Amino acid sequence: MTIVNMNKINIIGLDSIKTELIKKIMDLGVVEISSQDTKLTDSEWITYVKKDGNENVVFNLDVKISQINEVLNTLEMYDTSKRPLFSTRKTISSSEFIKALEENDSVSEDAAKVLELNKSLNELCSEQNKIEAAILSLKPWSRYDIPLNMTETKNTSIIIGAIPNIIEIDEIKSRLLQTTDRCFMNLIDNDKDQYYCSFICLTEEKEDILEFLKQYGFSAVTFKELSGTAAENIIQYENSLKEISAKKETIDNSITELVSFKEEIQLYHDQLIIERDKNKILNNMLKTDTTFYIEGWIPEVSKENVQGVLDEYECWYDIKQPEEGEEFPVLMNNNSFVQPFEAITELYSLPSSSNIDPTVFMAPFYCIFFGLMLADIGYGAVMSILCFLVLKKFKPEGGMQKLLKVFFYCGISTAFWGVMFGSMFGDAISAAAKLLFNSDFTIKPLWLNPMEEPMTLLIFSFIFGVIHLFTGMAVNAYMLIRDGRKLDAVFDIGFWYGFIIGIALWLFGNIIIPGSDIVGRWMTIVFGIGLVLTQGRAKTNVISKLVSGVLSLYDITGYLSDILSYSRLLALGLATGVVSSVVSILGSMGGRNILGILLFVVAMAIGHSFNFAINALGAFVHAARLQYVEFFGKFYEGGGEAFNPLIKKTKYYKIIKEDI
């Protein structure tokens, strides 16, 4: 019902005006240009046309964008200015955007400087890591006073290495002495894992010594590329680290100076994005030597604006309604209250173009169920106020904006149900009055206290559930009538209405209206017979029709199961209250003294923050589940493709077109 009607558009124009036309179409932001790859396999088309676009140009622009992203990430790290809580695009007019780009003709040079500095910095960091690793490997040998490059003399060999400390070093020395008395072993250092040793032996006995050490897990160490002692090399390396540190500081200062050009580089980034998208969309177009061909979709309400641009550039075009059964991209159009809840629908799936947008029906139920499950004046007020302040101050866009508005409305619902149930930060107010003033002050519920009357709330939860399910069934009936299937609406929806209401009156009617159980009994019988006679109408013979009709009555278990699912409204509402009560009890355990009051404040802050976070998350998830499973299951078909017009999808600046 709130899905925007789309028109299919075909455009043919001269190649000479293509670039300017694409720019105008992008400024309009209401034309989705569809891919034409299927036509390239059609023998009638391939004879006359070929694919437009230049993939190399797109690739080169993607490379530039990647480099500029690296530049901006680097500048972001060096930017010490205060950052907003939410990152949002800055607003700029089209003329200001163009003027700023013209004035910043050196922006690519500034970006290149940052790239070069960043490259040098990365090289220095890599070198620093290597040196630090080398120092770490040399540390155990700092007391070894023989040059590291000396591994032998005329008659002797020098072996250095590490032995796992699985056995005492004195025992190794003793066993080595038993093997030969012509080998000198020196323990250089040790840590929790290894002994670092050197061995001086006759060259002719070197292999025997190595074979002996092998049984103790000996691992030889060599420093062939180094000369001098380990201590001397460590000093040289530390001096190199000082030099690297000085160079890094110089580079850091240079990059910091370039932070002032960040906004200009952001403008350049967005310009590259626009150019990339304009060139990329050419891949969805076809061309001849002198003309181009575009096929796509436009919202019906934007038809005149598009026609005006096409007439200006003297293009041939054809705008028509989609053919019967043809799927088209989906664009939802809802009022200011319902529109944020599109985010909940999108988390499930967009509606198909042949279906209807469920958001307008789902939004009030989602809001009510969320508030019923959290149900606290304090939590609702905090949620709504925080969301309002963030929306006002930071002006987020897209999905974040929608979700914040959803939470704003849900916060109002939460506060409303908190008033109905007499809950403000649970019973924190009552606990504080008792602790500080020994008063029995309580906030009276406007309706009921769920902790004292859970069965009443459970019954109302089921009533809400029946209303919710019946609404979904009514939407299904509307769709059947819309598609010309009025009898199906009566048989498949109307009879089930009567059957379910009849059972409810039969079982519980006397509690409300004496004698209504008799009406309920006859409604159940009449509509039950109606279901038996109509639910098997698609079958080919009488017996199959009757059997299918009888079996269809088993579907009542599905409806009962759906209704029972709404008991979660009670369960989560009680969970919020129970946790709040526990927090109040824990906070009051310190008694009426300074430490006790401090404990109370800390317990309230931590406990209610936890309770708010965990139960708000639970309310968000379970309110969505009731929509996705119980409600959408009655009528909704997803699988729609979002309307994706050619627009300026900038990251840092929101470009506003001036009114002429």
Sequence and secondary structure as in RCSB ss.txt:
>XXXX:A:sequence
MTIVNMNKINIIGLDSIKTELIKKIMDLGVVEISSQDTKLTDSEWITYVKKDGNENVVFNLDVKISQINEVLNTL
EMYDTSKRPLFSTRKTISSSEFIKALEENDSVSEDAAKVLELNKSLNELCSEQNKIEAAILSLKPWSRYDIPLNM
TETKNTSIIIGAIPNIIEIDEIKSRLLQTTDRCFMNLIDNDKDQYYCSFICLTEEKEDILEFLKQYGFSAVTFKE
LSGTAAENIIQYENSLKEISAKKETIDNSITELVSFKEEIQLYHDQLIIERDKNKILNNMLKTDTTFYIEGWIPE
VSKENVQGVLDEYECWYDIKQPEEGEEFPVLMNNNSFVQPFEAITELYSLPSSSNIDPTVFMAPFYCIFFGLMLA
DIGYGAVMSILCFLVLKKFKPEGGMQKLLKVFFYCGISTAFWGVMFGSMFGDAISAAAKLLFNSDFTIKPLWLNP
MEEPMTLLIFSFIFGVIHLFTGMAVNAYMLIRDGRKLDAVFDIGFWYGFIIGIALWLFGNIIIPGSDIVGRWMTI
VFGIGLVLTQGRAKTNVISKLVSGVLSLYDITGYLSDILSYSRLLALGLATGVVSSVVSILGSMGGRNILGILLF
VVAMAIGHSFNFAINALGAFVHAARLQYVEFFGKFYEGGGEAFNPLIKKTKYYKIIKEDI
>XXXX:A:secstr
  B  EEEEEEEEEGGGHHHHHHHHHHHT  EE   GGGGG HHHHTT EE   HHHHHHHHHHHHHHHHHHHHH
HHH  S   SS   EEEEHHHHHHHHHH TTHHHHHHHHHHHHHHHHHHHHHHHHHHHHHHHHGGGTT  S TT 
 B SSEEEEEEEEETTS HHHHHHHHHHH SSEEEEEEEE SSEEEEEEEEEGGGHHHHHHHHHTTT EE   TT
  S HHHHHHHHHHHHHHHHHHHHHHHHHHHHHGGGHHHHHHHHHHHHHHHHHHHHGGG EE SSEEEEEEEEEG
GGHHHHHHHHHHTT EEEEE   TT    B B   TTTGGGHHHHHHH    TTS   HHHHHHHHHHHHHHHH 
 HHHHHHHHHHHHHHHHHH   HHHHHHHHHHHHHHHHHHHHHHHHT STTTHHHHHHHHHH        SS  T
TT HHHHHHHHHHHHHHHHHHHHHHHHHHHHHTT HHHHIIIIIHHHHHHHHHHHHHHHHHHSTTHHHHHHHHHH
HHHHHHHHHTTTTSSSHHHHHHHHHHHGGGHHHHHHHHHHTHHHHHHHHHHHHHHHHHHHHHGGG SSHHHHHHH
HHHHHHHHHHHHHHHHHHHHHHHHHIIIIIIGGGT      B        SSEEEE    
